[in-house]
Structure formats: structure tokens, C-alpha cells
């Protein structure tokens, strides 16, 4: 009987970065390990491109609501907010310690 050894790199998580538009779409990116600020900015740039197109076509802005994860409030991310707003993408944050207000958590259950 052969014994299978467990991988010593346990604890690496799969993270999901999701953009949920109720009754319309759920776009997401999966990653192994922690979501770092440069990757977060790339993902938000992707959303800003979509927002810019929507703004041009319909005149509507796009609003993304975040929880208070450190990557969402990193210096690198905060430096992008004005540029994203110019593309029609606005970022708002849930109050701290209010997971019950995070509707995406309910949608994923």
C-alpha cells in the first residue's frame, strides 16, 4: 500500500474577484493565493474599460461597492480612483464590519 504525502504548501487559497450586476451578469477572476494590489488594479482597469464603454454608449456611470479588504484600500488602488472616475467607474465602500450588507455573499450561497 502506497502512502500519499500531503503537499507542504497547504494553506494556499483560491480567491475570487467578482463583479455582480443583479439580474444581468456575474464576471469574475479566480486566482491561487492572495490578491495583491497590482493584480487588483489590473482587474479594476478591466472594469473601467467596460464602464467607459457604458458611459459612452448610454451616459450611465458604473458603481462598484467594495468591502474593506486591505487590497481595495491600498495606496496603489487609491491612486487610481480619479482615473477610474474619469472613465465612469465609481468606487464606494461598505461600512466596516458589516458583512450582512455585502449582497454578493448572499448571491454566492
Chimera marker file (.cmm) of the C-alpha trace (Angstrom):
<marker_set name="trace">
<marker id="1" x="0.000" y="0.000" z="0.000" r="1" g="1" b="0" radius="0.5"/>
<marker id="2" x="1.460" y="3.310" z="-1.119" r="1" g="1" b="0" radius="0.5"/>
<marker id="3" x="1.215" y="6.271" z="1.224" r="1" g="1" b="0" radius="0.5"/>
<marker id="4" x="0.331" y="9.626" z="-0.316" r="1" g="1" b="0" radius="0.5"/>
<marker id="5" x="2.149" y="12.584" z="1.186" r="1" g="1" b="0" radius="0.5"/>
<marker id="6" x="0.330" y="15.825" z="1.575" r="1" g="1" b="0" radius="0.5"/>
<marker id="7" x="1.696" y="18.827" z="-0.244" r="1" g="1" b="0" radius="0.5"/>
<marker id="8" x="3.668" y="21.011" z="2.160" r="1" g="1" b="0" radius="0.5"/>
<marker id="9" x="2.297" y="24.153" z="0.545" r="1" g="1" b="0" radius="0.5"/>
<marker id="10" x="-1.032" y="23.815" z="2.295" r="1" g="1" b="0" radius="0.5"/>
<marker id="11" x="-2.963" y="26.917" z="3.099" r="1" g="1" b="0" radius="0.5"/>
<marker id="12" x="-2.870" y="28.489" z="-0.363" r="1" g="1" b="0" radius="0.5"/>
<marker id="13" x="-6.336" y="29.708" z="-1.037" r="1" g="1" b="0" radius="0.5"/>
<marker id="14" x="-8.332" y="30.147" z="-4.166" r="1" g="1" b="0" radius="0.5"/>
<marker id="15" x="-9.662" y="33.694" z="-4.245" r="1" g="1" b="0" radius="0.5"/>
<marker id="16" x="-12.430" y="35.037" z="-6.400" r="1" g="1" b="0" radius="0.5"/>
<marker id="17" x="-12.761" y="38.619" z="-7.526" r="1" g="1" b="0" radius="0.5"/>
<marker id="18" x="-16.359" y="39.038" z="-8.603" r="1" g="1" b="0" radius="0.5"/>
<marker id="19" x="-18.374" y="41.785" z="-10.236" r="1" g="1" b="0" radius="0.5"/>
<marker id="20" x="-22.060" y="41.065" z="-9.846" r="1" g="1" b="0" radius="0.5"/>
<marker id="21" x="-24.685" y="43.051" z="-11.697" r="1" g="1" b="0" radius="0.5"/>
<marker id="22" x="-28.070" y="41.898" z="-10.322" r="1" g="1" b="0" radius="0.5"/>
<marker id="23" x="-30.327" y="40.294" z="-12.935" r="1" g="1" b="0" radius="0.5"/>
<marker id="24" x="-27.647" y="40.800" z="-15.577" r="1" g="1" b="0" radius="0.5"/>
<marker id="25" x="-24.217" y="39.246" z="-15.133" r="1" g="1" b="0" radius="0.5"/>
<marker id="26" x="-21.538" y="37.895" z="-12.851" r="1" g="1" b="0" radius="0.5"/>
<marker id="27" x="-17.981" y="38.454" z="-14.090" r="1" g="1" b="0" radius="0.5"/>
<marker id="28" x="-15.153" y="37.021" z="-12.080" r="1" g="1" b="0" radius="0.5"/>
<marker id="29" x="-11.495" y="36.157" z="-11.949" r="1" g="1" b="0" radius="0.5"/>
<marker id="30" x="-10.048" y="33.247" z="-9.960" r="1" g="1" b="0" radius="0.5"/>
<marker id="31" x="-6.566" y="33.243" z="-8.524" r="1" g="1" b="0" radius="0.5"/>
<marker id="32" x="-4.476" y="30.957" z="-6.383" r="1" g="1" b="0" radius="0.5"/>
<marker id="33" x="-3.114" y="32.771" z="-3.358" r="1" g="1" b="0" radius="0.5"/>
<marker id="34" x="-3.615" y="36.272" z="-2.094" r="1" g="1" b="0" radius="0.5"/>
<marker id="35" x="-4.960" y="39.028" z="-4.306" r="1" g="1" b="0" radius="0.5"/>
<marker id="36" x="-2.220" y="41.659" z="-4.444" r="1" g="1" b="0" radius="0.5"/>
<marker id="37" x="-2.682" y="45.344" z="-5.243" r="1" g="1" b="0" radius="0.5"/>
<marker id="38" x="-1.151" y="45.264" z="-8.772" r="1" g="1" b="0" radius="0.5"/>
<marker id="39" x="-3.466" y="42.424" z="-9.796" r="1" g="1" b="0" radius="0.5"/>
<marker id="40" x="-6.438" y="44.175" z="-8.198" r="1" g="1" b="0" radius="0.5"/>
<marker id="41" x="-5.629" y="47.325" z="-10.206" r="1" g="1" b="0" radius="0.5"/>
<marker id="42" x="-5.470" y="45.262" z="-13.417" r="1" g="1" b="0" radius="0.5"/>
<marker id="43" x="-8.879" y="43.768" z="-12.670" r="1" g="1" b="0" radius="0.5"/>
<marker id="44" x="-10.341" y="47.173" z="-11.913" r="1" g="1" b="0" radius="0.5"/>
<marker id="45" x="-8.800" y="48.558" z="-15.122" r="1" g="1" b="0" radius="0.5"/>
<marker id="46" x="-10.741" y="45.811" z="-16.930" r="1" g="1" b="0" radius="0.5"/>
<marker id="47" x="-13.922" y="47.053" z="-15.249" r="1" g="1" b="0" radius="0.5"/>
<marker id="48" x="-13.036" y="50.678" z="-16.006" r="1" g="1" b="0" radius="0.5"/>
<marker id="49" x="-12.818" y="49.833" z="-19.720" r="1" g="1" b="0" radius="0.5"/>
<marker id="50" x="-16.304" y="48.317" z="-19.554" r="1" g="1" b="0" radius="0.5"/>
<marker id="51" x="-17.515" y="51.365" z="-17.602" r="1" g="1" b="0" radius="0.5"/>
<marker id="52" x="-16.043" y="53.759" z="-20.164" r="1" g="1" b="0" radius="0.5"/>
<marker id="53" x="-17.867" y="51.942" z="-22.951" r="1" g="1" b="0" radius="0.5"/>
<marker id="54" x="-21.150" y="52.031" z="-20.986" r="1" g="1" b="0" radius="0.5"/>
<marker id="55" x="-20.699" y="55.738" z="-20.255" r="1" g="1" b="0" radius="0.5"/>
<marker id="56" x="-20.061" y="56.492" z="-23.926" r="1" g="1" b="0" radius="0.5"/>
<marker id="57" x="-22.976" y="54.373" z="-25.181" r="1" g="1" b="0" radius="0.5"/>
<marker id="58" x="-25.638" y="55.147" z="-22.540" r="1" g="1" b="0" radius="0.5"/>
<marker id="59" x="-24.413" y="58.044" z="-20.421" r="1" g="1" b="0" radius="0.5"/>
<marker id="60" x="-24.643" y="55.813" z="-17.331" r="1" g="1" b="0" radius="0.5"/>
<marker id="61" x="-21.888" y="55.586" z="-14.753" r="1" g="1" b="0" radius="0.5"/>
<marker id="62" x="-20.831" y="52.313" z="-13.146" r="1" g="1" b="0" radius="0.5"/>
<marker id="63" x="-20.713" y="51.916" z="-9.371" r="1" g="1" b="0" radius="0.5"/>
<marker id="64" x="-18.745" y="49.174" z="-7.662" r="1" g="1" b="0" radius="0.5"/>
<marker id="65" x="-19.230" y="48.579" z="-3.952" r="1" g="1" b="0" radius="0.5"/>
<marker id="66" x="-16.338" y="47.030" z="-2.068" r="1" g="1" b="0" radius="0.5"/>
<marker id="67" x="-15.878" y="45.577" z="1.355" r="1" g="1" b="0" radius="0.5"/>
<marker id="68" x="-12.935" y="46.912" z="3.328" r="1" g="1" b="0" radius="0.5"/>
<marker id="69" x="-10.309" y="44.394" z="2.273" r="1" g="1" b="0" radius="0.5"/>
<marker id="70" x="-6.845" y="45.907" z="2.519" r="1" g="1" b="0" radius="0.5"/>
<marker id="71" x="-6.196" y="45.413" z="-1.195" r="1" g="1" b="0" radius="0.5"/>
<marker id="72" x="-9.254" y="47.566" z="-2.014" r="1" g="1" b="0" radius="0.5"/>
<marker id="73" x="-7.868" y="50.420" z="0.083" r="1" g="1" b="0" radius="0.5"/>
<marker id="74" x="-4.197" y="50.096" z="-0.779" r="1" g="1" b="0" radius="0.5"/>
<marker id="75" x="-2.233" y="53.187" z="-1.773" r="1" g="1" b="0" radius="0.5"/>
<marker id="76" x="-1.831" y="51.844" z="-5.312" r="1" g="1" b="0" radius="0.5"/>
<marker id="77" x="-5.601" y="51.390" z="-5.621" r="1" g="1" b="0" radius="0.5"/>
<marker id="78" x="-6.446" y="54.797" z="-4.137" r="1" g="1" b="0" radius="0.5"/>
<marker id="79" x="-4.096" y="56.411" z="-6.662" r="1" g="1" b="0" radius="0.5"/>
<marker id="80" x="-6.287" y="55.020" z="-9.473" r="1" g="1" b="0" radius="0.5"/>
<marker id="81" x="-9.687" y="56.231" z="-8.232" r="1" g="1" b="0" radius="0.5"/>
<marker id="82" x="-9.626" y="59.569" z="-10.044" r="1" g="1" b="0" radius="0.5"/>
<marker id="83" x="-8.600" y="57.915" z="-13.328" r="1" g="1" b="0" radius="0.5"/>
<marker id="84" x="-11.352" y="55.313" z="-12.936" r="1" g="1" b="0" radius="0.5"/>
<marker id="85" x="-13.927" y="58.033" z="-12.219" r="1" g="1" b="0" radius="0.5"/>
<marker id="86" x="-12.927" y="59.776" z="-15.438" r="1" g="1" b="0" radius="0.5"/>
<marker id="87" x="-13.835" y="56.513" z="-17.188" r="1" g="1" b="0" radius="0.5"/>
<marker id="88" x="-17.225" y="56.429" z="-15.454" r="1" g="1" b="0" radius="0.5"/>
<marker id="89" x="-16.314" y="53.948" z="-12.702" r="1" g="1" b="0" radius="0.5"/>
<marker id="90" x="-17.029" y="54.984" z="-9.114" r="1" g="1" b="0" radius="0.5"/>
<marker id="91" x="-15.929" y="53.026" z="-6.028" r="1" g="1" b="0" radius="0.5"/>
<marker id="92" x="-17.871" y="53.030" z="-2.767" r="1" g="1" b="0" radius="0.5"/>
<marker id="93" x="-17.105" y="51.087" z="0.405" r="1" g="1" b="0" radius="0.5"/>
<marker id="94" x="-19.402" y="49.245" z="2.765" r="1" g="1" b="0" radius="0.5"/>
<marker id="95" x="-19.201" y="50.345" z="6.388" r="1" g="1" b="0" radius="0.5"/>
<marker id="96" x="-16.565" y="48.373" z="8.318" r="1" g="1" b="0" radius="0.5"/>
<marker id="97" x="-17.741" y="45.159" z="9.960" r="1" g="1" b="0" radius="0.5"/>
<marker id="98" x="-20.980" y="44.915" z="8.001" r="1" g="1" b="0" radius="0.5"/>
<marker id="99" x="-20.818" y="41.642" z="6.035" r="1" g="1" b="0" radius="0.5"/>
<marker id="100" x="-24.628" y="41.449" z="6.137" r="1" g="1" b="0" radius="0.5"/>
<marker id="101" x="-24.661" y="44.362" z="3.677" r="1" g="1" b="0" radius="0.5"/>
<marker id="102" x="-22.469" y="42.541" z="1.155" r="1" g="1" b="0" radius="0.5"/>
<marker id="103" x="-25.110" y="41.235" z="-1.252" r="1" g="1" b="0" radius="0.5"/>
<marker id="104" x="-22.596" y="39.305" z="-3.337" r="1" g="1" b="0" radius="0.5"/>
<marker id="105" x="-22.072" y="36.977" z="-0.355" r="1" g="1" b="0" radius="0.5"/>
<marker id="106" x="-25.774" y="36.071" z="-0.471" r="1" g="1" b="0" radius="0.5"/>
<marker id="107" x="-25.693" y="35.558" z="-4.236" r="1" g="1" b="0" radius="0.5"/>
<marker id="108" x="-22.834" y="33.064" z="-3.953" r="1" g="1" b="0" radius="0.5"/>
<marker id="109" x="-24.608" y="30.807" z="-1.439" r="1" g="1" b="0" radius="0.5"/>
<link id1="1" id2="2" r="1" g="1" b="0" radius="0.2"/>
<link id1="2" id2="3" r="1" g="1" b="0" radius="0.2"/>
<link id1="3" id2="4" r="1" g="1" b="0" radius="0.2"/>
<link id1="4" id2="5" r="1" g="1" b="0" radius="0.2"/>
<link id1="5" id2="6" r="1" g="1" b="0" radius="0.2"/>
<link id1="6" id2="7" r="1" g="1" b="0" radius="0.2"/>
<link id1="7" id2="8" r="1" g="1" b="0" radius="0.2"/>
<link id1="8" id2="9" r="1" g="1" b="0" radius="0.2"/>
<link id1="9" id2="10" r="1" g="1" b="0" radius="0.2"/>
<link id1="10" id2="11" r="1" g="1" b="0" radius="0.2"/>
<link id1="11" id2="12" r="1" g="1" b="0" radius="0.2"/>
<link id1="12" id2="13" r="1" g="1" b="0" radius="0.2"/>
<link id1="13" id2="14" r="1" g="1" b="0" radius="0.2"/>
<link id1="14" id2="15" r="1" g="1" b="0" radius="0.2"/>
<link id1="15" id2="16" r="1" g="1" b="0" radius="0.2"/>
<link id1="16" id2="17" r="1" g="1" b="0" radius="0.2"/>
<link id1="17" id2="18" r="1" g="1" b="0" radius="0.2"/>
<link id1="18" id2="19" r="1" g="1" b="0" radius="0.2"/>
<link id1="19" id2="20" r="1" g="1" b="0" radius="0.2"/>
<link id1="20" id2="21" r="1" g="1" b="0" radius="0.2"/>
<link id1="21" id2="22" r="1" g="1" b="0" radius="0.2"/>
<link id1="22" id2="23" r="1" g="1" b="0" radius="0.2"/>
<link id1="23" id2="24" r="1" g="1" b="0" radius="0.2"/>
<link id1="24" id2="25" r="1" g="1" b="0" radius="0.2"/>
<link id1="25" id2="26" r="1" g="1" b="0" radius="0.2"/>
<link id1="26" id2="27" r="1" g="1" b="0" radius="0.2"/>
<link id1="27" id2="28" r="1" g="1" b="0" radius="0.2"/>
<link id1="28" id2="29" r="1" g="1" b="0" radius="0.2"/>
<link id1="29" id2="30" r="1" g="1" b="0" radius="0.2"/>
<link id1="30" id2="31" r="1" g="1" b="0" radius="0.2"/>
<link id1="31" id2="32" r="1" g="1" b="0" radius="0.2"/>
<link id1="32" id2="33" r="1" g="1" b="0" radius="0.2"/>
<link id1="33" id2="34" r="1" g="1" b="0" radius="0.2"/>
<link id1="34" id2="35" r="1" g="1" b="0" radius="0.2"/>
<link id1="35" id2="36" r="1" g="1" b="0" radius="0.2"/>
<link id1="36" id2="37" r="1" g="1" b="0" radius="0.2"/>
<link id1="37" id2="38" r="1" g="1" b="0" radius="0.2"/>
<link id1="38" id2="39" r="1" g="1" b="0" radius="0.2"/>
<link id1="39" id2="40" r="1" g="1" b="0" radius="0.2"/>
<link id1="40" id2="41" r="1" g="1" b="0" radius="0.2"/>
<link id1="41" id2="42" r="1" g="1" b="0" radius="0.2"/>
<link id1="42" id2="43" r="1" g="1" b="0" radius="0.2"/>
<link id1="43" id2="44" r="1" g="1" b="0" radius="0.2"/>
<link id1="44" id2="45" r="1" g="1" b="0" radius="0.2"/>
<link id1="45" id2="46" r="1" g="1" b="0" radius="0.2"/>
<link id1="46" id2="47" r="1" g="1" b="0" radius="0.2"/>
<link id1="47" id2="48" r="1" g="1" b="0" radius="0.2"/>
<link id1="48" id2="49" r="1" g="1" b="0" radius="0.2"/>
<link id1="49" id2="50" r="1" g="1" b="0" radius="0.2"/>
<link id1="50" id2="51" r="1" g="1" b="0" radius="0.2"/>
<link id1="51" id2="52" r="1" g="1" b="0" radius="0.2"/>
<link id1="52" id2="53" r="1" g="1" b="0" radius="0.2"/>
<link id1="53" id2="54" r="1" g="1" b="0" radius="0.2"/>
<link id1="54" id2="55" r="1" g="1" b="0" radius="0.2"/>
<link id1="55" id2="56" r="1" g="1" b="0" radius="0.2"/>
<link id1="56" id2="57" r="1" g="1" b="0" radius="0.2"/>
<link id1="57" id2="58" r="1" g="1" b="0" radius="0.2"/>
<link id1="58" id2="59" r="1" g="1" b="0" radius="0.2"/>
<link id1="59" id2="60" r="1" g="1" b="0" radius="0.2"/>
<link id1="60" id2="61" r="1" g="1" b="0" radius="0.2"/>
<link id1="61" id2="62" r="1" g="1" b="0" radius="0.2"/>
<link id1="62" id2="63" r="1" g="1" b="0" radius="0.2"/>
<link id1="63" id2="64" r="1" g="1" b="0" radius="0.2"/>
<link id1="64" id2="65" r="1" g="1" b="0" radius="0.2"/>
<link id1="65" id2="66" r="1" g="1" b="0" radius="0.2"/>
<link id1="66" id2="67" r="1" g="1" b="0" radius="0.2"/>
<link id1="67" id2="68" r="1" g="1" b="0" radius="0.2"/>
<link id1="68" id2="69" r="1" g="1" b="0" radius="0.2"/>
<link id1="69" id2="70" r="1" g="1" b="0" radius="0.2"/>
<link id1="70" id2="71" r="1" g="1" b="0" radius="0.2"/>
<link id1="71" id2="72" r="1" g="1" b="0" radius="0.2"/>
<link id1="72" id2="73" r="1" g="1" b="0" radius="0.2"/>
<link id1="73" id2="74" r="1" g="1" b="0" radius="0.2"/>
<link id1="74" id2="75" r="1" g="1" b="0" radius="0.2"/>
<link id1="75" id2="76" r="1" g="1" b="0" radius="0.2"/>
<link id1="76" id2="77" r="1" g="1" b="0" radius="0.2"/>
<link id1="77" id2="78" r="1" g="1" b="0" radius="0.2"/>
<link id1="78" id2="79" r="1" g="1" b="0" radius="0.2"/>
<link id1="79" id2="80" r="1" g="1" b="0" radius="0.2"/>
<link id1="80" id2="81" r="1" g="1" b="0" radius="0.2"/>
<link id1="81" id2="82" r="1" g="1" b="0" radius="0.2"/>
<link id1="82" id2="83" r="1" g="1" b="0" radius="0.2"/>
<link id1="83" id2="84" r="1" g="1" b="0" radius="0.2"/>
<link id1="84" id2="85" r="1" g="1" b="0" radius="0.2"/>
<link id1="85" id2="86" r="1" g="1" b="0" radius="0.2"/>
<link id1="86" id2="87" r="1" g="1" b="0" radius="0.2"/>
<link id1="87" id2="88" r="1" g="1" b="0" radius="0.2"/>
<link id1="88" id2="89" r="1" g="1" b="0" radius="0.2"/>
<link id1="89" id2="90" r="1" g="1" b="0" radius="0.2"/>
<link id1="90" id2="91" r="1" g="1" b="0" radius="0.2"/>
<link id1="91" id2="92" r="1" g="1" b="0" radius="0.2"/>
<link id1="92" id2="93" r="1" g="1" b="0" radius="0.2"/>
<link id1="93" id2="94" r="1" g="1" b="0" radius="0.2"/>
<link id1="94" id2="95" r="1" g="1" b="0" radius="0.2"/>
<link id1="95" id2="96" r="1" g="1" b="0" radius="0.2"/>
<link id1="96" id2="97" r="1" g="1" b="0" radius="0.2"/>
<link id1="97" id2="98" r="1" g="1" b="0" radius="0.2"/>
<link id1="98" id2="99" r="1" g="1" b="0" radius="0.2"/>
<link id1="99" id2="100" r="1" g="1" b="0" radius="0.2"/>
<link id1="100" id2="101" r="1" g="1" b="0" radius="0.2"/>
<link id1="101" id2="102" r="1" g="1" b="0" radius="0.2"/>
<link id1="102" id2="103" r="1" g="1" b="0" radius="0.2"/>
<link id1="103" id2="104" r="1" g="1" b="0" radius="0.2"/>
<link id1="104" id2="105" r="1" g="1" b="0" radius="0.2"/>
<link id1="105" id2="106" r="1" g="1" b="0" radius="0.2"/>
<link id1="106" id2="107" r="1" g="1" b="0" radius="0.2"/>
<link id1="107" id2="108" r="1" g="1" b="0" radius="0.2"/>
<link id1="108" id2="109" r="1" g="1" b="0" radius="0.2"/>
</marker_set>
